[in-house]
Amino acid sequence: MPMHTQIPVPEAWLNLAALLPSPLPIARFSDGQTVSFDGLAKIYSEECARIELLDGPYGADAWIPIPEEVAREYAKYRPTPVHRARGLEKAIGYAGAIYCKREDVSPTGSHKPNTAIPQAYYARKQGLAELITDTGAGQWGCALGWSCHNLGVRCTVFMTRNSYSAKPYRRYLMQLAGATAIASPSPFTKCGRALFEQDPGHPGSLGIGMSEAMEMVAARPDARLALGCMSYYAALHQTVIGIELAGQLQEHRVEPDLVIGCVGGGTNFTGFISPFAAARFGHGPWRGRIPRMLAVESDRIPVLTQGEYRYEFADAFGLTPQVKMYTLGREFLPEKMHAGGLRYHGKSPLLSYLFHHGVVEAAAVSSQEAFNAGRAFFESEGILAAPESCHAIAQVIREARHFQQAGEAATIAFCLSGTGYLDLQGYADTFQLEGVEDAMSVEAGRS
């Protein structure tokens, strides 16, 4: 059931980088030299470059005002509701409370418009004509395509070939918004063509898609790269999730003991936990006890649980600057999986910093366990979660059982980062769902 609240749409983003006890490492070139504004502004829009370099207020101010036009776009769907998952609590016999922040109710079905809207706004304000990006499961591509359409900017999306084939409806949604969707690796860029010619069925990866986007940006002076997960600017924009959550929970006098989110690059999670992380450093809007913060990744891409904390390229071909992050190495090629948004070799610098300094914990979940949890959530709550979000739900169930065994009735909150209604093929493949062909099949199903 939804938690009814009267909180407004946030007026400012929470700037965690300015609140950290030590500086957030800045992007650098492979020779160790810090990236300059002029260099980064050839890759990102000028405002995104300033955010990434923590320039001016981004390196000093706790709060960054949200531009009026961005706030108007946010108001189309924000604030998003907080839902008490009483059905799931009953289904697993849990005496505590489980809450979820429903980012799946956004215009394109995920948390991604929270950063796609301001990125499209910055591009148009600067006079740019196009934003180019990569996408895994397609949530980011859909959000950027829709946002660019609303704000008058062209959009080109390199979608990992695995998802391009397995999730055509996300591709259709991008195209419906006027975006150009390209299967990656593609024959349209030098780096993509090298892989495509070796294997036309290459599944692709987020790192490969980013390399293709970078190559195209370099060839188009009026275009820039837009990132939905690996940048600090995306993490900054996602703090609207946590700011709202803090207000909603405090209005109902709810203090979570544990907060959980899935992580691909990590921005939905860092946005979700932002008020609690800020409180850990003595700042921000949260006034209650500080909960444990748990990031959940796929066990097929165990970046936090098995990776190294070091500087690495964000893309597969080394075209981007290097960022300090937990990584499995840019050469890492994840196997095919339905949770395409988690198929990335690294974690964002901010999430990596928080994990390295012990603010955040990490766990890894298998695809089967994630889908089992997603099915249980659908059966008990009537809400179908994206495969990525199912990893968070699986960990919620794990933790609830740990609390039960310890005789505790703790309060858990998690981020439902995306809808699963365009991921039904993944559910069908996992549970081998088949149509009823004849009366014998009906009788067999009854027995």
N, C-alpha and C positions, 0 to 999 in steps of 0.2 A: 504494500500500500504506500502511496506517496506521502511524504512529509510536507504538509502545507506550511509555507513560510511567506513572509512579506519582504524578503530582502530585495534590494535593487540590483540592476546590472552593475558590475564594478566600474568605477570611474578611472582606475589606474591599475597598472600591472605591478606585481611585487617583484622587485629587482634583487633576486637572491645573490647575484654576483657581488653586489655592493655590501652584502652583509656577512660574507664568508670570513672566517678568522685569518685566512691567508689568501693571497691572490689566486684567482682562477687562471690556470695556464692559458696563454694566448696562442693562436695559430702561428706557425712558423714555416719557413721554407726548409727544404731538406738539408741546406747548409747551416741551419741553426739560426738564421737571421729572422727576426720578428717580421711578420707581414705588415706592410705599410697600408695606410688608408687608400692611397692611389692604386696600389696593387689589388687590394680586396674589392674596391669599388668597381673594378673591371669584371669581377665575378658576380657580386651581389649588388642590389640597389644600394645607393649611398647610405640610406638610413640603416639598412641591415648591416652594412659594413661598419658603421659607427657602433651599433649595438655589439657586434662581434668583437670589436677592439676595445669595448668598454670605454668608449670615448665620452668625455663630458659627463652629463648626468648619469649615463649608464655605468660609470665606474664609481659614482659617489652617492646617488640618491636612492633611498629605499623604495620610493614609489615613482613610477613613470606614467604620466597622464595618458589616457587612451584618447586618440584623436576623435573628434565629434562624429565624423563620417563612419569611422570604424565602430564606434559605440552604437550608431543607428543600425548598422548591419548586425551587430551582436544582438540587439533588441528583437530581432526577428525570431530568435530561439532561446535567448538567455533571459533569466537564469534557468538552467536545466534542473530538473527535480532530483531530490534525494528520495530513495525508495527503501522502505523497511521490508526486507525479504522474509516475511513471516512464513510463507509457504516453504521456502528452503529450510528455515529453522525447524519447522515441523517435520519435513521429510527426512532430515538427518538426526532428529531428536536432540536438537541443540537448545540448551536452556538460556544461552546468552542472546545477544542481539546482533543481527547482520544488516548493514545498510549498504546501498550502492548509489553512487553518483552517476546519473544516466546521461552520459555524453552521446549515447546512441540516438537520441531524439533530435539531433541537429539536422539542418537541411539535407546534408548528404550522408547522414547516418554515422558520424563519428566525431571525435574531438578535433579533427583536422581543420575545420573552418576557423577555429580560434586563432590560428596563425596564418592561414591562407588569406583571410580577409585583410589584415594589416599589410601583408606582403604585396598583395595586388594594389592596395592603396598607395604604398610607398612608390611602387613602380609607376603608377599613373601620375602621381604628384611630381615625379622626376622627369616625366615625359618619355619614359621607356615604352616600347611598343609590344614587348613580349616577355613572358616568363617561361623558362624551360626547366623541366624537372625530371626526376625518376620516381617511380612508385613500385611498391611490391604487391600487396594484396589489392591495391587500387583505391583505398580510402583517401590517400593523400591526393592522388591524381584527380579524383572526383571533386574534392574540396577546392583544389586550386582552380580547376576548370570552371566550376560554378562561381567562385569568387572573382576570377578574371573576367568572366562574362558580365557580372554585375557592375564591375568597375572599369570596363572598357579597355581591357588589355588582352592580347592574344595569349594562348597557352599551348605549349607542346609538352607531351608526357611520354617518356620512355618507360614502358611497363615491362617488368620482368616477363620473359616469354612464358614461363610456367604459369603465371597468373593470367596473362593475356589469353591463353588457351583455356585455362580451367575456370576463369571468372569473367566470361564475356559481358555479363550484365554491368559490371563496374566500368568496363570499357565503353559500353553503350551509354552509360550515364555521363561519362566524360564527353563523349561525342555529342550528346544531347545538349550539353552546355556550350558546345562550340569548340571544344579542345581537340587537338590532333593527338591521337593515341598511337604509339609505335611500339611494336613488340621488340624487346631487347634481349640479346644482342641483335642489332639490325644491320642491313647492308648499306645504311645511309651515313655512317661515320667510319673513319679509319679503324678505330679500336673495336667497334662493333663488328665491322666487316671481317676482321681477322678471325674472330670467333665464329661468326655466322658461316663463313665459307668452310671452316673445319667441321662444323656440326650445325646444320640448319635447325635442328631441334634442341639446341643448347638451352637449358632452362633459365639461364640468366641469373642475375643477383642484383641487389640494390647498388652494390659497388660498381658493377659493370654499367648499369643504367646511369649512374652518376657520371661515370667517365664519358659516356656518349653525350649526356646533357652538357658537360663541360666543353667538349669539343665543338658542339653546335653553338654554344654561347660565344666561344672564341671567334667564330666565323660570322657572327651577327652583332654589329656594334650597338644596335638598339634593343638587344636582349640581355637578360641576366638570369643567373641560376636562382632557383627558389628551393629551399630545403624544408622538409616537413618534420625532420627528426634529429639531425645531427648538429644543428646550429644552436648557439645560445639564444639567438633572437626567437627561434621557435619555442624554446623552453620558457623564455620570458612571457611570450603571448599566452602560453598555456596556463599561466598562473591564475587566469580567470576561473579555472575549475576549482582550485583550492581555496581561493578567496571566497567564492560563493559557498563552498562546502563549510568553511569555518563559520560563516554567518548563519547558515542553516542549522548546523549542529548546535551552536551556542544559543540560538533562539529557542531550541527545544531542550536545552541543558543536557545534551548528549556529549560524552567525552569518550572517544574510542581508545581502546587499549592497543589496537593494531590497525594499521592502514596498509592496503595491498593494491598493487597495480601490475599489469603485464608490462614488459619492456622489450621493444625492438631497438630503436635508437634511444628511447627513454623519455620523450617529452610529455606524453600524457601522464606518466608516473611522476615526473618532477613537478609538473604543474599541479597535480593532485595533492602532493605532499608539501607543497611550498609553504603554507602557513605553519606547519609543524616543524619543518626544517628551519625556518626563520626563527621560530620560538626557541629552538635548540641553541641558536646563536644570540638569543636575548632580544629579538626584534619581531615585528609583524603583528597581525591582527589576532592571533590565537592566544587565549588567556587560560586555557585549561591545562590538564596534564599532557605531557608530550608522549605520544604513542610510539611504539615500535613502527618502523617503516620498512616494508618488505617488497623488493622488486622481484618479479617472477619472469624468468626467461624460458625458452624452449631448451630441452636437454639436447637437441640436435645442434643448437648454436649456443654453447655454454660460455658466453663471453665473460660474464662476471664471475661465474663459479670456476672457470678453468683458464681464462685469458690472462694476458700480461698488461700491466699499466705502463704505457710508454707512448712516445710520439709515433703516429702512423698516418698514412694518407687516408683520407675519407673515402676515396674511390679506388677501384681495382687497378687502374693503370697509372696511378701516381700523378694525375693532372691537377689535383687540388693541393692546397697547402696541407701540411701535417698538423694534426691536433693531438693533444695528450689525452689518451683514453684507454679504457680496457679494450683489448682487441685480440682476435685470433689470427690477425695478419690479413692484409688486403688480398692475398692469394687464396684465402679460404673460400671454398665454394660450397654453400649449404646444399644439402639434398632437397629434392622436391618435397613440398609440404603445403597443406592448405592454409596454414597461418603465415602467408607470404609477407606480412608486415614485420615479422620477427627475423627474416632471413638476411641479416646484416652482420658483417664481421666485427663491428665495434659497438661501443655505447657512447653516448654524447659526453663531451668533456664535463658538463655539470654533474650528470649522474655518476660518471666515473670518479669525480672528485668526492662526492658525497659518500660513495661506497668505500673509496680508499681511506677516508678519514673516519670510518665507522659510524657515520650518521645513518646509513642505509644498510640493510641486510639483503641477501640474495638467495634465491632458490630456483631450481630447474624442474620443469614438469614435462612429461612425455605428451606426445600428440594424442594418444589414446586416452590418457587420464583427462586431458583437457576437454576432449569431445564428450567423454562420459559426464563430466561436470556440466558442460553446456546443455546436454540433454536433460540432466536432472534439474537444472535451473529453468529450462523451458517447461518441463512437466509440472514443476511446483509453482512457478511464478508467471508463466505465459509470456516470457520475454526470451527471445532467441538472440544469443550473444555471438559476436564474431569469433572465429577460432582463436584469434589473438587474445581477446578478452576472456575466453574460456580458461586460459592458463591462470589468470587471476582467480577465477571462480574455483578452479581445482585446488589452489593453495588455500583459499578461504575454507574449503571443506576439510583439508588437511589440518589447518590450524584449529578449527572448531573441534575436531576430534581430539587434538592434543589438549585443548582446554577442558574438554569433557573428562578425559582420563585423569587430569589433575584436579578435578572437582571444582573448576572455575567456570563462571558464567560471564565471560568477557564480552566486550563490545568490539565488533570488527566492522570496518568500513572499507569498501573497495571501489575502484573506478571501472565502470562498465564503459569501456572506451569506444565500442563500436557495435553496430547491429549485425546480426548474422543472416538477415533475410536475403542477401545476395550471395550467401555462402552455403546454400542448401546442398549443393553438389558435394561439398566436403562432408557434411553430415551424412548424405546418402552413401558416399563411398565408405565412410568409416563404419556405418551400421548396416551396410549392404541392404539398403532399402529397395524393395522391388514392388512393382505394381501387381495387383491381383489379376491373374490371367484367366482363371477358370474356377468352377465351383469346387474342384479338388483342392485348390490353393486356399479357398475360403475355409473349408473344413479343416485343413491342416493347421491353419492359423488359430482355429478355435480349440484345437486339441492341446 
